[in-house]
């Protein structure tokens, strides 16, 4: 009989039970004598503390579709077919009215159009209001 088999035969606990006792979290029914080794406790605490950070990091990488809504217009198809280069389509919004910032179909903010770089004719949005969750978002 090998030394390991002799130790297992002389001890009512099997090696698997000993391993399970070492890796199992301490519980009230296990009694005060069953604990993880200090190194295992430190490793588990580090894993638990970094889990929310890892989850947040994963969430921050999710791509979303953002739209800046300057306005909209409704017109018959016949007028749409008459549009050509240089045509002007009047929108329902007026100059100076807030512009909606929409992410995945939900308005998350409002702002105003600003010129970012005149040389390259780049525009941007200066946020003036960040909207909170809607009532339907709060219910879910």
C-alpha positions in Angstrom: 0.0 0.0 0.0 1.4 3.4 -0.9 1.9 6.1 1.7 -1.0 8.2 0.3 -3.3 5.2 0.3 -2.3 4.3 3.9 -3.0 7.9 5.0 -6.4 7.9 3.3 -7.3 4.5 4.7 -6.4 5.5 8.2 -8.3 8.7 8.0 -12.1 8.6 7.5 -12.0 11.7 5.3 -11.1 11.2 1.7 -8.7 13.6 -0.1 -11.7 14.9 -2.1 -13.6 15.7 1.1 -10.5 17.5 2.5 -10.2 19.5 -0.7 -13.9 20.4 -0.7 -13.5 21.6 2.9 -10.6 23.8 2.0 -12.3 25.5 -1.0 -15.8 25.7 0.4 -16.8 29.1 1.9 -17.0 29.0 5.7 -20.6 28.6 6.8 -22.3 28.5 10.2 -23.2 24.8 9.9 -19.6 23.9 9.1 -18.4 25.1 12.4 -15.6 27.4 13.4 -12.8 25.0 12.5 -13.5 25.0 8.7 -11.8 27.9 7.0 -10.0 28.6 3.7 -6.3 29.1 3.9 -5.4 32.8 4.3 -4.0 32.9 0.7 -7.2 31.5 -0.7 -9.2 34.1 1.4 -7.1 36.9 0.1 -7.4 35.7 -3.5 -11.2 35.3 -3.2 -11.5 38.9 -1.7 -9.5 40.3 -4.6 -11.7 38.5 -7.1 -14.8 39.7 -5.5 -13.5 43.3 -5.3 -12.4 43.3 -9.0 -15.6 41.6 -10.3 -17.6 44.9 -10.5 -14.7 46.7 -12.1 -14.4 43.9 -14.8 -18.2 44.0 -15.3 -18.2 47.8 -15.7 -15.2 47.6 -18.1 -17.2 45.1 -20.2 -20.2 47.4 -20.2 -18.2 50.5 -21.2 -17.0 48.7 -24.3 -20.5 48.1 -25.7 -21.1 50.1 -28.9 -24.2 52.2 -29.0 -25.8 54.2 -31.9 -26.0 57.9 -31.2 -28.0 60.3 -33.3 -28.2 64.0 -33.1 -31.7 65.0 -34.2 -31.7 68.4 -35.8 -35.4 68.1 -36.8 -37.8 66.2 -39.0 -40.1 66.9 -41.9 -43.1 65.2 -43.4 -43.8 65.4 -47.1 -45.5 63.5 -49.8 -43.5 61.1 -52.0 -44.2 63.4 -55.0 -42.4 66.3 -53.3 -39.5 64.0 -52.2 -39.0 62.9 -55.9 -38.7 66.6 -56.9 -35.8 67.2 -54.5 -32.5 67.9 -56.1 -29.1 69.2 -55.2 -29.3 72.4 -53.3 -32.9 71.9 -52.2 -33.8 73.1 -48.8 -36.1 71.0 -46.6 -37.7 73.0 -43.8 -37.7 71.3 -40.4 -40.2 71.6 -37.6 -37.5 73.1 -35.3 -36.5 76.7 -35.2 -33.1 78.2 -34.8 -32.0 78.2 -31.2 -34.3 75.4 -30.1 -32.6 72.5 -28.3 -31.4 69.6 -30.3 -32.1 66.0 -29.1 -29.2 63.6 -28.5 -30.6 60.1 -29.0 -28.8 56.9 -28.0 -30.4 53.6 -29.0 -33.7 55.3 -29.7 -33.9 57.1 -26.3 -33.4 60.9 -25.8 -30.6 61.1 -23.2 -29.7 64.8 -23.6 -30.5 68.1 -25.3 -28.1 70.7 -26.5 -27.3 73.3 -29.0 -25.3 73.3 -32.3 -21.9 74.8 -32.0 -19.1 75.3 -34.6 -16.1 73.2 -33.6 -13.8 74.2 -36.4 -14.7 76.9 -39.0 -11.8 75.9 -41.3 -13.2 72.4 -41.8 -16.8 73.3 -41.3 -17.2 70.9 -38.4 -20.1 71.2 -36.0 -20.8 69.7 -32.6 -23.3 69.7 -29.9 -22.9 71.6 -26.6 -25.0 69.7 -24.0 -27.4 72.0 -22.1 -29.5 69.3 -20.4 -28.9 65.6 -19.6 -32.3 63.9 -19.2 -32.9 61.3 -16.4 -34.5 58.0 -17.0 -38.1 58.1 -18.2 -41.0 56.7 -16.2 -41.0 53.6 -18.4 -37.3 53.1 -17.7 -37.8 53.4 -14.0 -40.5 50.7 -14.0 -38.2 48.1 -15.6 
